[in-house]
Amino acid sequence: MKIFVPGRICLVGEHSDWAGGYRRINANIEKGYTLITGTDQGIYAEVSPHPTSLVLSSTAPDGTRSGPYEIPMEPKALLEEAQKGGFWSYIAGVAHQVLINYHVRGLVIDNYKTDLPIKKGLSSSAAITVLAARAFNRIYDLKMTTRGEMELAYQGEISTPSRCGRMDQGCAFGNRPVLMEFDGDRLETCELQVKEPMYFILVDLQAKKDTMEILNHLNRCYPFAENEVERGVQELLGSINKRIVRQAIEALESSDGERLGALLTEAQVFFDRYATPACPHELTSPVLHKILDYPSLKPHIWGGKGVGSQGDGTAQFICKSEDDQQAVLEILQRDLNLPGMKLTITPQKKVRKAIIPAAGFGTRLFPATKATKKELFPIIDRDGIAKPAILLIVEEALEAGIDEVIIIVQENDLEDFRSFFTQQISIENYNKLPRHFQEYSRRLLEIGQHVTFVLQTAQEGFGHAVYSAAQAVGDEPFLLMLGDHIYRSDGESSCARQLLEAYQRHGTSIVGMRCTPEAEIGNFGTVTGVWLEDQKLLNVTEFAEKPTLDYAHTNLRVPGMPEDEYLTVFGQYIIKPELFTLLKEHIDNNVRERGEFQLTSALDRMRQEDGFLGLIIDGKRFDIGLPDYYLETLQNFRH
């Protein structure tokens, strides 16, 4: 398994993580607020299980290889290694925390590439600890959330000589911007989104700074300020920081680069005014200020500031455009011989395509399915129009903002589906229609312009059907809707739109869920996990395909739910394109379940390797795949 963890840059709010921690002692101190994002650079590793040891190899940024280095997976040996300090200590510290909290064996970790500058305020040590925590989580399926990985990584790092802040392990969120709030020991996080790309440059100043010295002097100002300098530091990291971070969030979410640049510059001015007197020999930072004030850069940037603990370590600029980003990079190299790194914060990829598998035979509705596909069975909609089920599903997808709907069909059924969406009825029949049906007939052709078809040449399971659309979808997240389910929202937002909006907020594959009595779960995919938002958003820790009640009682209960209820799949998913790679592996290696290539096992691998969320949908699903369910749908869907 390969894992990548980026570095972490603090856009605004440095030092407020540990400062907010002092609220444990002095409640009058303001909470800490920081706005971070992952870098484009980071630490890459290939990981695998080992029966008895932690076996470590590493490639430094200059290409130098070290290792393999072997540490027994024993608490005493791991703690001793952690307390030595150095690169291996971070992984050993995390392994020690894992071993005392979980039943695991060892790991082989080959850090085969590192393109993140070390000791430059970009949380390289935190990235290593997060990588180790994620490796244990994924290899041994410990079912930790991202927050759980962060906490494990933090506990691992503080068991080393390092004295990291709570924000450092925010690199676990990847390259998404995140607001972090620190209140004593309590940490809250909120992921943010931008509307348009925002272009940054990070500059390794190639100078010296002593982070421990900076932290020692600033920490002397807490928990109670005793003089003007200490009061200034508390104001800087308190009320001033709170205001700047809140305004920076607004600028970031509206992609207002000019406003965000002004706030970065303002933050640096306040830092110089209030923090530098507390540690002038480290924070006067002549190299940093030379770069921030360099005249040739001014036409290309909106603003800039120092990074991390500040001092002469790393600087950041927000550039006016992608071309200006490149220009800044070239000026730094040409005029100052300083290496720069690009950082681009991009909007979440829009979900533009939907897949609807409709290639099954419909065995349970035979012999009606001999006459026509079950996806073409008629349903009476609220508007009184009799529509084939597939049309209701397509309309829901388009209403949610999908641009292209891909329907997977058998070759013998292609003409039936294609003619419905693309061919006008004869003029004689058209003229017989009432005016509102004539309008709807034209609307059908408009809908058909958004519909394409993919052939499934062999019916070898739901996973095989979805894989048939891999080329049509490409490298994009997609909405998956079942061909024999239709949906009715209980509110103004359609079921599919609820799911799309949740994906845009969180950027993680997500499945729609509903509460289901235990007597029915044998008919559905079932999930379990840990609530992230009370009774609404779930971190999924397991997918189970049509489980038995005994298995569900033991493994699938969800905290806070009645004992006779479980969470089942609603019939809508938004899935990242990495799913196709996993399905291809299963097909190439003939990994079958009950004789077929299933989707659920591939989804469970995605959950393990990349995470998966579940959203309780405010609405109802109607299954038309069984005679009794189809009759119930006819009776209830219109109301």
C-alpha positions in Angstrom: 0.0 0.0 0.0 1.3 3.5 -0.9 0.7 6.5 1.3 1.4 10.2 0.8 1.2 12.8 3.5 1.8 16.5 2.7 3.5 19.1 4.8 1.4 21.7 6.5 1.6 25.4 6.2 0.0 27.8 8.6 -1.6 30.6 6.5 -2.5 32.6 9.6 -2.6 31.9 13.3 0.9 30.5 14.2 1.5 29.8 17.9 -2.1 30.1 18.8 -2.4 26.3 19.2 -0.2 26.1 22.2 -1.4 29.5 23.4 -5.0 28.3 23.4 -3.9 25.3 25.4 -3.2 27.6 28.4 -6.9 28.0 28.8 -6.6 24.9 31.0 -5.0 27.2 33.5 -6.3 30.7 32.7 -9.8 30.8 31.3 -9.4 34.5 30.4 -7.0 33.6 27.6 -8.6 33.7 24.1 -9.1 30.5 22.2 -6.5 29.7 19.6 -7.5 29.9 15.9 -5.4 28.9 13.0 -6.0 28.5 9.3 -3.8 25.8 7.7 -3.6 23.9 4.4 -1.5 21.0 3.2 1.5 21.6 0.9 2.0 20.2 -2.6 5.1 18.5 -1.3 5.3 15.8 1.3 6.5 12.3 2.3 5.8 9.2 0.2 6.0 5.7 1.6 5.2 2.1 0.7 4.0 0.1 3.7 3.3 -3.6 4.4 2.8 -5.7 7.5 5.6 -7.4 9.3 5.2 -10.2 11.9 7.5 -8.9 14.7 9.2 -5.6 14.0 9.2 -2.1 12.7 11.5 -2.1 9.6 12.3 1.4 8.3 14.0 2.7 5.2 14.2 6.3 4.0 15.2 8.5 1.1 16.2 12.0 2.1 15.3 15.0 -0.1 18.8 14.9 -1.6 18.3 11.2 -2.6 20.5 9.7 0.1 19.2 6.3 1.2 19.3 5.0 4.8 18.1 1.8 6.4 16.7 -0.7 6.6 16.6 -0.1 10.4 14.8 -2.6 12.5 13.1 -2.1 15.9 11.4 -4.9 17.7 7.6 -4.3 18.2 8.0 -4.2 21.9 6.8 -1.2 24.1 10.2 -0.7 25.9 12.3 -0.9 22.7 9.9 1.5 20.8 9.8 4.0 23.7 13.6 4.0 24.0 14.0 4.6 20.3 11.4 7.4 20.4 13.3 9.2 23.2 16.6 9.2 21.3 15.3 11.8 18.8 16.0 11.8 15.1 14.0 10.6 12.1 13.3 7.1 13.3 12.1 8.4 16.7 8.9 9.8 15.2 7.8 6.6 13.7 8.8 4.6 16.9 6.8 7.0 19.0 3.7 6.4 17.0 4.3 2.7 17.0 4.6 2.8 20.8 1.2 4.5 21.0 -0.4 2.1 18.7 1.0 -0.9 20.5 -0.3 0.2 23.9 -3.8 0.9 22.5 -4.3 -1.8 19.8 -3.5 -5.4 19.1 -1.2 -5.1 16.1 2.0 -6.6 14.8 4.8 -4.8 13.0 5.2 -2.7 9.8 7.6 -2.3 7.0 7.8 1.4 6.0 9.8 2.4 3.0 9.9 6.2 2.8 11.0 6.1 -0.8 10.6 9.8 -1.6 10.6 13.1 0.3 10.3 16.4 -1.5 9.3 18.4 1.6 11.9 20.7 3.1 12.9 19.5 6.6 12.9 21.8 9.6 11.4 24.8 7.7 8.1 25.3 9.5 6.2 22.9 7.2 5.6 20.2 9.7 7.9 17.6 8.3 8.1 15.7 11.6 4.3 15.8 11.9 3.9 14.4 8.4 6.2 11.5 9.4 4.1 10.8 12.5 0.8 11.1 10.5 2.2 8.7 7.9 3.1 6.2 10.6 -0.4 6.5 12.2 -2.1 6.1 8.8 0.0 3.1 7.9 -1.0 1.3 11.1 -4.6 2.4 10.6 -4.9 1.1 7.0 -2.7 -2.0 7.2 -4.5 -3.3 10.4 -7.9 -1.6 9.7 -8.0 0.1 13.1 -11.0 2.1 11.9 -9.7 5.5 13.0 -11.0 8.7 11.7 -8.7 11.4 10.3 -9.0 13.1 13.7 -8.1 9.8 15.4 -5.0 9.6 13.2 -4.1 13.1 14.1 -4.4 12.4 17.8 -2.3 9.2 17.6 0.4 11.1 15.6 0.4 13.9 18.2 0.8 11.5 21.1 3.6 9.7 19.2 5.5 13.0 18.5 5.3 14.3 22.0 6.9 11.0 23.2 10.0 12.2 21.3 12.2 15.2 22.3 10.2 17.2 19.8 7.8 19.8 21.2 5.3 20.2 18.4 2.1 22.2 18.6 -1.4 20.7 18.2 -1.8 22.3 14.7 1.1 20.4 13.2 -0.7 17.1 12.6 -3.3 19.0 10.6 -1.4 17.7 7.6 -3.6 14.6 8.1 -6.3 16.5 6.2 -4.3 16.6 3.0 -4.3 19.6 0.8 -7.6 21.0 1.9 -7.7 24.3 3.9 -8.8 23.7 7.5 -9.8 25.9 10.4 -8.5 24.6 13.7 -9.8 25.9 17.1 -7.9 25.3 20.3 -9.6 25.5 23.7 -7.4 23.9 26.4 -7.2 20.2 25.5 -10.2 20.5 23.1 -9.6 20.7 19.4 -12.2 21.5 16.8 -11.7 21.4 13.1 -13.7 22.6 10.1 -12.7 21.9 6.5 -13.1 24.9 4.1 -13.5 25.2 0.3 -12.4 27.8 -2.2 -14.4 28.8 -5.3 -11.4 29.5 -7.6 -7.7 28.4 -7.5 -5.5 30.4 -5.2 -1.8 30.5 -6.0 1.0 30.6 -3.3 4.7 30.4 -3.2 6.7 29.0 -0.2 10.3 30.2 0.1 13.0 28.3 1.9 15.1 31.2 3.3 18.1 29.0 3.7 19.0 30.8 6.9 19.1 29.8 10.6 16.5 30.0 13.3 16.1 28.2 16.7 12.5 27.1 17.0 13.0 25.9 20.5 14.4 29.3 21.6 11.4 31.1 20.0 8.9 28.8 21.7 10.7 29.1 25.1 10.6 32.9 25.1 7.0 33.1 23.8 5.8 30.5 26.4 7.1 32.7 29.2 4.3 35.1 28.4 1.8 32.5 29.6 -0.4 31.6 31.4 -0.5 35.0 33.2 1.0 38.2 31.7 3.2 40.2 34.1 4.5 43.0 31.9 3.7 45.0 28.7 5.6 42.6 26.4 3.8 39.6 27.8 0.4 41.3 27.5 1.3 42.2 23.9 2.0 38.6 23.0 -1.2 37.4 24.6 -3.2 40.1 22.7 -1.4 39.1 19.5 -2.2 35.4 19.8 -5.6 36.2 21.2 -8.0 38.9 20.0 -5.9 40.1 17.1 -5.4 36.6 15.8 -9.1 35.8 16.2 -10.1 38.7 14.1 -7.5 38.1 11.4 -8.3 34.4 11.1 -12.0 35.1 10.8 -11.5 37.6 8.1 -9.0 35.3 6.3 -11.7 32.5 6.3 -14.1 34.9 4.5 -11.4 35.9 2.0 -10.4 32.2 1.4 -13.9 31.0 0.9 -14.7 33.8 -1.6 -11.3 33.3 -3.3 -10.5 37.0 -2.7 -6.7 36.8 -3.1 -6.2 40.6 -2.7 -8.0 40.6 0.6 -6.2 37.5 1.9 -2.9 39.0 0.8 -3.6 42.2 2.8 -4.4 40.1 5.8 -1.2 38.1 5.6 0.8 41.3 5.5 -1.2 42.7 8.4 -0.6 39.6 10.4 3.1 40.0 9.9 3.1 43.6 11.0 1.3 42.7 14.2 3.7 39.8 14.8 6.7 42.1 14.4 5.1 44.6 16.7 4.1 42.3 19.6 6.1 39.0 19.3 9.6 40.3 18.3 10.2 42.1 21.6 9.7 38.8 23.4 12.5 37.1 21.5 14.3 39.8 19.4 17.5 37.8 18.7 15.4 35.2 16.8 12.4 37.1 15.5 14.0 40.3 14.1 14.4 38.0 11.0 16.4 40.1 8.6 16.4 37.5 5.8 12.6 37.1 6.1 11.9 40.8 5.9 14.3 41.3 3.0 12.3 38.8 1.0 9.0 40.2 2.0 10.0 43.7 1.0 11.9 42.7 -2.2 10.8 45.3 -4.9 10.8 42.9 -7.9 8.2 40.7 -6.2 5.7 43.4 -5.5 4.0 43.5 -8.9 3.3 39.7 -8.7 2.0 39.3 -5.2 -1.0 40.4 -3.1 1.0 40.0 0.2 3.1 37.6 2.3 4.4 36.7 5.8 6.5 34.3 7.7 5.6 30.7 8.3 5.5 28.4 11.4 7.3 29.7 14.4 8.4 32.7 12.2 12.1 33.7 12.2 14.3 33.2 9.2 12.9 29.8 8.2 10.2 30.0 5.5 8.2 32.8 3.9 4.9 32.5 2.0 3.4 34.8 -0.7 0.0 34.7 -2.3 0.3 35.5 -6.0 -2.0 37.4 -8.3 -2.3 34.6 -10.8 -0.8 31.3 -12.0 1.5 33.3 -14.3 2.6 35.5 -11.4 3.2 32.4 -9.3 5.7 31.3 -11.9 7.2 34.7 -12.2 7.8 34.8 -8.4 9.5 31.4 -8.6 11.9 32.6 -11.3 12.7 35.9 -9.5 13.6 34.1 -6.3 15.9 31.7 -8.1 17.5 34.3 -10.5 17.9 37.2 -8.2 18.3 35.6 -4.8 19.3 32.0 -5.4 16.5 30.8 -3.2 14.4 27.8 -3.9 10.6 28.3 -4.0 7.8 25.8 -4.0 4.4 26.2 -5.5 1.3 25.7 -3.5 -2.1 25.9 -5.2 -5.3 25.6 -3.3 -7.9 24.4 -5.7 -11.7 24.0 -5.5 -13.1 20.6 -4.8 -13.5 18.7 -8.1 -17.1 19.1 -9.2 -19.1 16.0 -9.6 -20.2 16.2 -13.2 -21.1 12.6 -14.1 -23.6 10.0 -12.8 -23.6 6.3 -13.4 -26.9 4.2 -13.4 -26.4 0.5 -13.9 -29.4 -0.9 -15.8 -27.9 -4.1 -17.3 -29.4 -6.7 -14.9 -32.0 -9.2 -16.0 -34.5 -8.5 -13.2 -34.9 -12.2 -12.2 -37.3 -11.4 -9.2 -39.7 -9.6 -11.5 -39.9 -12.3 -14.2 -41.9 -12.7 -16.5 -42.6 -9.0 -16.6 -38.9 -8.4 -17.3 -39.2 -10.6 -20.4 -41.5 -7.9 -21.8 -39.4 -4.9 -20.8 -36.6 -3.9 -18.5 -37.5 -3.2 -14.9 -35.9 0.2 -15.2 -38.6 1.0 -17.8 -41.5 0.0 -15.5 -43.9 2.9 -15.2 -44.3 5.0 -12.0 -46.9 7.7 -11.5 -45.1 10.9 -10.4 -46.5 13.8 -8.4 -47.3 15.7 -11.5 -49.6 12.8 -12.6 -47.3 11.8 -15.4 -46.5 8.1 -15.9 -42.7 7.9 -16.2 -40.4 4.9 -16.5 -38.3 4.5 -13.4 -35.1 5.3 -15.3 -36.5 8.7 -16.2 -37.2 9.6 -12.6 -33.6 8.7 -11.7 -32.1 10.7 -14.6 -34.3 13.7 -13.7 -33.0 13.6 -10.1 -29.4 13.5 -11.2 -29.8 16.4 -13.6 -31.8 18.5 -11.1 -28.8 18.0 -8.6 -26.5 19.6 -11.1 -25.1 16.6 -13.0 -24.0 17.3 -16.6 -23.9 13.8 -18.0 -25.7 10.6 -17.0 -24.1 7.3 -18.1 -26.6 4.4 -18.2 -25.0 0.9 -18.3 -27.1 -1.5 -20.4 -26.9 -4.8 -22.2 -26.4 -4.7 -25.9 -29.8 -6.2 -26.6 -31.5 -3.5 -24.5 -29.6 -0.5 -25.9 -32.1 0.5 -28.6 -35.0 0.5 -26.1 -33.2 3.0 -23.8 -31.7 5.0 -26.6 -34.9 5.5 -28.5 -36.7 6.6 -25.4 -34.3 9.4 -24.7 -33.3 10.4 -28.2 -36.2 9.7 -30.7 -39.3 11.9 -31.0 -42.6 10.0 -31.4 -44.4 10.1 -34.7 -46.1 13.3 -35.7 -49.4 11.5 -35.7 -49.1 10.5 -32.1 -47.5 13.8 -31.1 -50.6 15.6 -32.4 -52.9 13.4 -30.3 -51.1 14.5 -27.1 -52.5 17.2 -24.8 -50.4 20.3 -24.9 -48.7 19.6 -21.5 -47.6 16.2 -22.8 -46.3 17.8 -26.0 -44.2 20.1 -23.9 -43.0 17.1 -21.9 -42.2 15.2 -25.1 -39.8 18.1 -26.1 -38.4 18.1 -22.6 -37.5 14.4 -23.0 -35.3 15.1 -26.0 -33.5 17.9 -24.0 -32.9 15.4 -21.2 -31.6 12.9 -23.7 -28.9 15.3 -24.7 -27.3 14.6 -21.3 -27.6 10.8 -21.4 -25.0 8.5 -22.8 -24.8 4.7 -22.8 -22.1 2.1 -21.9 -22.4 -1.6 -22.7 -21.8 -4.3 -20.1 -20.9 -7.2 -22.3 -21.1 -9.8 -19.6 -23.2 -9.7 -16.4 -20.7 -10.6 -13.7 -21.9 -8.6 -10.7 -22.6 -5.0 -9.6 -18.9 -4.2 -9.3 -18.3 -5.4 -12.9 -21.2 -3.3 -14.1 -19.8 -0.1 -12.5 -16.3 -0.9 -13.9 -17.8 -0.9 -17.4 -18.2 2.9 -17.1 -14.5 3.5 -16.0 -13.5 4.9 -19.4 -16.6 7.1 -19.7 -16.1 8.6 -16.3 -12.4 9.1 -16.4 -10.4 10.6 -13.6 -13.4 12.3 -11.8 -15.6 11.7 -8.8 -19.0 10.4 -9.9 -22.5 10.0 -8.6 -23.7 6.3 -8.5 -27.5 5.7 -8.4 -29.1 2.3 -8.5 -31.3 1.5 -11.6 -34.0 -0.1 -9.6 -34.4 2.5 -6.8 -36.2 5.8 -7.1 -36.0 8.6 -4.5 -38.2 11.2 -2.9 -36.8 14.0 -0.7 -38.7 15.0 2.4 -37.5 18.6 2.0 -36.6 21.2 -0.6 -33.2 19.6 -1.5 -33.4 16.4 -3.5 -31.7 13.3 -2.2 -28.9 13.5 -4.8 -28.3 17.2 -4.1 -27.9 16.5 -0.3 -25.2 14.0 -1.1 -23.5 16.3 -3.6 -23.4 19.2 -1.2 -21.9 17.0 1.6 -19.2 15.8 -0.8 -18.3 19.4 -1.8 -17.9 20.2 1.9 -15.8 17.2 2.9 -14.1 16.0 -0.3 -14.4 12.3 0.8 -16.3 9.5 -0.9 -19.7 9.3 0.6 -22.7 7.0 0.7 -26.3 7.9 1.4 -27.8 6.0 4.3 -31.2 5.4 5.9 -32.3 3.8 9.2 -33.7 0.3 8.6 -35.5 -2.2 10.9 -33.2 -5.2 11.5 -35.7 -7.6 9.9 -35.0 -6.0 6.5 -31.2 -5.6 6.5 -30.7 -9.0 4.9 -31.9 -7.3 1.6 -29.5 -4.3 1.7 -25.9 -3.3 2.0 -25.3 -2.2 5.6 -22.8 0.2 7.2 -21.5 1.0 10.6 -19.1 3.6 12.0 -18.6 6.6 14.3 -20.8 9.7 14.2 -19.0 12.9 13.1 -22.1 15.0 13.2 -24.8 13.8 15.6 -27.1 11.3 13.9 -26.3 12.8 10.5 -22.8 12.3 9.2 -20.9 9.1 9.8 -17.3 8.0 9.5 -17.8 4.6 7.9 -15.8 1.8 9.5 -17.3 -1.1 7.7 -19.5 -2.1 4.7 -21.3 -5.4 4.8 -23.3 -6.8 1.9 -26.7 -8.2 3.0 -25.5 -9.3 6.4 -27.0 -11.9 8.7 -28.7 -10.7 11.9 -26.1 -12.5 14.0 -23.3 -10.7 12.1 -25.1 -7.4 12.4 -25.7 -7.8 16.1 -22.0 -8.4 16.7 -20.4 -6.0 14.3 -22.7 -3.4 12.8 -24.4 -1.6 15.7 -24.1 2.2 15.6 -23.8 4.2 18.8 -27.0 6.0 19.7 -29.3 4.0 17.5 -32.1 1.7 18.7 -31.0 -1.9 19.1 -33.4 -3.1 16.4 -32.3 -0.5 13.8 -29.3 -0.4 11.5 -27.9 1.9 8.8 -28.4 0.6 5.3 -27.3 1.9 1.9 -29.8 4.4 0.5 -28.9 3.6 -3.1 -26.8 6.7 -3.9 -23.1 7.2 -3.6 -20.5 9.8 -4.6 -17.2 7.9 -5.2 -13.7 9.0 -6.2 -12.3 7.5 -9.4 -9.8 5.4 -7.4 -12.6 2.9 -7.2 -12.0 1.8 -10.7 -8.4 0.8 -9.9 -9.6 -1.4 -7.1 -12.3 -3.0 -9.3 -9.8 -3.6 -12.0 -7.6 -5.4 -9.5 -10.5 -7.6 -8.5 -11.4 -8.4 -12.1 -7.8 -9.0 -13.2 -7.2 -11.3 -10.2 -10.6 -13.0 -10.4 -11.6 -11.9 -6.9 -15.2 -12.9 -6.7 -17.9 -13.2 -4.0 -20.8 -15.5 -4.5 -19.5 -16.0 -8.1 -19.5 -12.3 -9.0 -17.4 -9.2 -8.8 -19.1 -7.2 -6.1 -19.0 -3.4 -5.4 -19.2 -3.6 -1.6 -15.7 -5.2 -1.1 -14.1 -2.5 -3.3 -15.9 0.2 -1.3 -14.6 -1.3 1.9 -11.1 -1.1 0.5 -11.6 2.5 -0.4 -12.8 3.1 3.1 -9.7 1.5 4.5 -7.3 3.3 2.2 -8.9 6.7 1.7 -11.8 7.0 4.1 -15.6 7.0 3.5 -18.4 9.0 4.9 -22.1 8.2 5.3 -24.9 10.7 5.2 -28.4 10.2 6.6 -30.6 11.3 3.6 -33.6 13.4 4.4 -35.9 11.4 2.1 -37.2 8.0 1.1 -36.0 5.3 -1.3 -38.4 3.2 -3.2 -37.2 -0.2 -4.4 -38.8 -1.6 -7.5 -36.7 -4.7 -7.7 -39.2 -7.0 -5.9 -42.9 -7.4 -6.7 -44.1 -6.3 -3.2 -41.7 -3.4 -3.2 -42.8 -2.3 -6.7 -46.5 -2.4 -5.6 -45.6 -0.4 -2.5 -43.9 2.2 -4.7 -46.9 2.5 -7.0 -49.1 3.1 -4.0 -46.8 5.6 -2.2 -44.4 7.4 -4.5 -46.9 10.0 -5.8 -47.8 11.2 -2.3 
